[in-house]
Amino acid sequence: MTSLADRLCSVVGVRWSALAVDIDSGRELFELDADRVCDTASIGKVFLLHRLLTEVDAGTRSLEDTVTRRPVEWMDNSGLWYLLHADTLTLYDVAALIGAVSDNAATNTLARVVGLDAVQEHTRDLGYHDSGLNDVVRWPIPPGAPGMLSHGTARELVRFCARLATGADLSHASAETLRRWLGAGMDLSMVASAFGLDPLAHYYFDRGIWLWNKTGTISTVRADIGVVMSQTRRIAYAVLANWDSGADVRDDVLAAMRAAGDVLRAELGFA
């Protein structure tokens, strides 16, 4: 039988970093170059959300505080805020937009409020040295700005997901809030496509499966990290794919990522 690693490696020209771990036993379910640093597109936004909730736990910020977006923070494509009339939202709503639709304008506004330097220091303090948010969202990317919005390894991102699942690093309320934001994520096109869930409503159990995840997508990246659960098991996963500009591999990458999801589905007893 072909292993998942062989399946991923069969997609020519793609650099992978992949890992899945049973959270409660620590057993690795699959692994391929889990320490390879990859471009993770929008996935680094999770560190921004985590830093915000750390400040909430410290009592230095409230999710009920409001913030007004500035014209320079406006970004279209990924997101929803650019279509909305309201310029002022609570921090809770701004963060919810990031979790649900990876909102770029919300990311830029929240990064200004929290501070990109603070997010990066916080990420390092948590022990993530090969993963992080590098910049706000810019287009076009100006000279001198980081070439990648975020970067990461499957091993570190699985650790982040597992610790969030177990409530480490944040208060119970803040951990649940972050899981809820990510549980509203509407992109189930990658690993999560294997679970057959409603993309608009899949928090709590649907057909015996409960998922929360965060994805990253640009023309040369597909990345999906998260936690998928049954009534008896919790699995943290990260599957990151990078390829060179111009390579026509997107469909093959998505098919391989679904194969990773099929492995997880079978592990949960839903083969």
N, C-alpha and C positions, 0 to 999 in steps of 0.2 A: 504494500500500500504506500502511495506517495505521501511523504510527510508534508506538513504545512510549510516548513522551511524550504523544502524542494519546490513546493507550489509557488511560493513567493519568489524564489530565485529563478524560476522559469520565465519571469517577466524580464526580458533582456533590457539592460540599460537603467534599471531602477535600483536605487540604494535604499535598503530597508533597515529599520530598527524596530523590532517587535518583541513583545513579551506579554504573557498572561500568567497571573499568579492566583491561586486559591488564597483568599485573604486570611481565612481562619487556620489553615494548615501550613501555609507558606509554600506549598508545592507549586513548582513551575509547570504550566500546562503546555506552553510552547515558548520558544526563544529563538531569535535570530539577530545577531549583532546588536544586542540590547544596550550596549554602551556607545554605539555610534551616535555622534551628535548630528542632528538633522535640522533642516529648516522646518519649523512647525507652524508657519503662518499664524493663525489666530489663537492657537492653543495657549500661548503665553498669557493671554488675558485672564486665565484662572488665577495667576499670581496677583494681578491687580485686584480682583475680587477678594482674594484671601487677605491681602493687606488691609483693604477697607474694613473687613469684618474684625480683624485684629484690633483696629482702632476703635471700633464699636465696643468690643469686649473690654478695652482699656478705659472706656468712658470718655474718650477725647472726641468722639464723633457720634452722631445719631443718624440712623437711616431715614429719619423723618426730616432731616435738613434738606433744603432745596438748593438747586444749582441751576444757573442759566447758561445754556450753551452759547459760545461765541462764534461769530461767522467763520473764523479760521478753523474751528473744530468740525465744521460741517463736512461730512463725507457721505457719498451715496453708495450704491451697490450693497454690500453686506449690511443689513440692518433694516430698521423700520422708522427710526426717529426722523430721518430726512423727509419722510412722507407725512409727518404729523405737524399739526399747527402749533402745538405748545412748544415754547422755547424753554420753559422752566418746569423741572420735574424734581421729585424727591430723589435722594440718593438711592433709595430702595428701587425705585422705578428705573433709574439709569442702569443700575446693576442688573436688574431683571432683563432689560433689553439686551445686555451683553450676554447673559446666560442663554436666553431664548433664541436670539437671532444674530449673535456675534456682532452687535451693532457697533459700527466704526465710529460714528459721531459720539455715541455714548462712551466708548472707550477713550476717545481723545478728551472729552470733558472730564471724565472721572480721573484720568491720569493727571490732568492739570490740578484737580482738587487734592488728590492724594499725594502726588509728586512721583515722577518716574524714578528718581533717585531712591526714594523711600521704598518703592516696590522692589527695586533691584537689591537693595541692602537687606530687605526682609526676606527675599528669596534665598540669598546666600546664608542668612542666619538660620534658615530652616534646613540648611544642608544641601541645597540644590546648586551645584557648581557648574553643571553642564546643561542647565535648563534655565530659561528666564524670558522675560519680556524686554526687548531691546530698545523699543522706541514707541512713539505714538504712530497712528496710521497716517501715512503721507502718500499722495499720488499727484504728480509723479514724485519719485524719491529723489530729493535734491543731492547734489554732490556733498560728500562728507557725512551724510546720514547713514545709519546702519542699513545694510542691504537686506536684512531679514527682520521682520517684525518681531519674531520670537524664534527660539531654538530650543532643542531638548533631546534627551535620550529616552528610549522606551523604559529603561530601568528606573530613572528618576521620576518619570511621569506616572508609572505604575505605583511607585512609592507614594507619590502625592495623592493619587486616587484612593489607595488603600488606607492611608492615614485619615483622609476625609471620611471614608466609610466608617471607620472605627471611632470617629470623633476626637482624634488627636489634634493638638495645636490650636483648636478653637473651642469656645464654650459649646455646650450642647445646642443652645439656640442658634448660634452663628453657624455651626456645622450643618444643622438642618436647613438653615436659610440658604447656604451655598449649594447644598445638594438639591434643594427645591429649584433654585435658579437654573442649575445645569439640567435638572429633570424636565425643564420646559424646552430644552433644546430641540429645534425642529429639523435638524439635519441628521437623517437616519440613512444616508446614502452609502455609507462605507461599511465598517464592521457591523454596525447596528442593523444594516439592511437584512441580515439573516434572521432577525427575530420576529419579523412580520408585525411590528407594532404600529399603532396610529401615530404618525409623526407630530400631530397637533395635541395629543393627549395620551401620554404613556407613563406619567408618574404614578406610582403604586402599581400593583400587579395587573397585567393585561395578559391573558392566556397563560398565566403562571409565571410570567417574567416581569421583572422590574428593572428599569434601566435609567441611568443618568450618564450623560457624556458631554464632551466638548470636541468639536472638530476644527480643523484648519484647512483652508482651500485657497490656493492660487494656481496659476497655470502650470506650475512645476511641482506642486505639493498636494498630497492628500494625507491627512493625519486624523486619527480618531483615538481618543482616550476616554476611559470611563469605568463604570462598575455595572455589571449585570448580575442579577440575583434570581434565584428560585426561592422557594419557601425554606430551603435547607442549606443553600450554598451562596457564597458571595465571591465573585471573580473580578479582579482588577486587570485591565488590559490597556495596552498602548500599541498601536500599529501605525508606523510613520513611513511614508514613501516619498522619495525625492527623485527627480529625473531632470535631465538637461532640457533647456528650452528648445522647442522644435520637435522633440521626440513624440511620436504618436502612440502613447502607451496608456492613456487615461482609462480607456475601457478595460484593458487588461489589469490595470492596477485595481480598479473598483471590483472586478471579479475576484481577484486574489484576496482583497480585503473582506469580501463577503465569505470567502472560504475560511478565513480566520474566524468570522462570526459563526460559521457552521460548526467549527470545532468547539467553540464556547457553548453553543446551543446543545450540542451532544453531551458535553460535560455536565450540563444542568439537567440532563435527562429528557431533552425534547428533540432527539434525533428524528 
